[in-house]
Amino acid sequence: MPSGCWSLPDLAWTLSADEVADVPRPDPDGVLQLLRSRRVTRTFTSESVSADALTMILEAGCWASSASNNRILRFLVVQEAESIRLVRALSPGMLGVPPGLIVVCTDLRAAAQAGLQLDKDRSTWIDVGTAAMNMMVQAHALALGTCPVTSFSQAGVSTILRLPGHAVPELMLQVGHSTDGENQQRLKGGRSDRRLKRFVFWDRYGG
Ligand SMILES: Cc1cc2nc3c(=O)[nH]c(=O)nc-3n(C[C@H](O)[C@H](O)[C@H](O)COP(=O)(O)O)c2cc1C
């Protein structure tokens, strides 16, 4: 399908109306509180992240919204300390030493199959953001810290992680336990009134 052309969603990825009706709704205030209290973590303890937690985070990434439902992203989990050390050496944006990394990759084969022209289609990059955000929020719900990294050598990281030629690393998500814990101030979250005033316009774009 040409890029920019919207299709009906792939039904395999959707829930039936009955299933949707059965989904328990989380408390809206609780969801907003979770979003407001998430902050990036740049210092991690050495404690590893459990497989269950990682799986839940990855599941959240796989359920992110995707332009035209093309789903051309793949996720590589890296937990070997030596690999993370080497990746970090090639990643100016990676300030922490996390016990886990989730490398979000564009799969060029999947992109070709979807008929995408990656150099022209901006929406594929947005998919990276939706997946990353889903994972960051899920990790926060699990009391884990995350920080995205986009400042890194794609060629270098591909070599260290022995990525196949059709996998392009787009963003790496550092995942681990934050050294600063979840302090009360953060859990209260930031001031929404200030952000709304600064970033949001109603009906007409303001100055
Ligand atoms: C697309 C994207 C790329 C980012 N790249 C980096 C990065 O390379 N290194 C880093 O330390 N933080 C990176 N960040 C984290 C931002 O600096 C951080 O989200 C921002 O300062 C706001 O902080 P908050 O997420 O705690 O609200 C990135 C965030 C986004 C959304």
The ligand as an ORCA input file, in Angstrom:
! r2SCAN-3c Opt
* xyz 0 1
  C      12.810     11.423     20.802
  C      13.574     11.606     22.102
  C      14.944     11.471     22.112
  C      15.647     11.593     23.299
  N      17.002     11.381     23.295
  C      17.665     11.439     24.466
  C      19.062     11.159     24.494
  O      19.704     10.836     23.484
  N      19.677     11.201     25.691
  C      18.997     11.528     26.866
  O      19.615     11.550     27.936
  N      17.677     11.828     26.840
  C      17.010     11.781     25.682
  N      15.663     12.027     25.670
  C      14.972     12.377     26.939
  C      14.576     13.874     26.990
  O      15.710     14.669     27.189
  C      13.547     14.051     28.107
  O      12.379     13.332     27.763
  C      13.205     15.511     28.326
  O      14.292     16.186     28.926
  C      11.980     15.703     29.209
  O      12.145     15.017     30.429
  P      11.019     14.015     30.967
  O      10.841     12.946     29.920
  O      11.569     13.511     32.249
  O       9.770     14.823     31.153
  C      14.954     11.908     24.506
  C      13.564     12.053     24.479
  C      12.885     11.895     23.308
  C      11.370     12.024     23.315
*
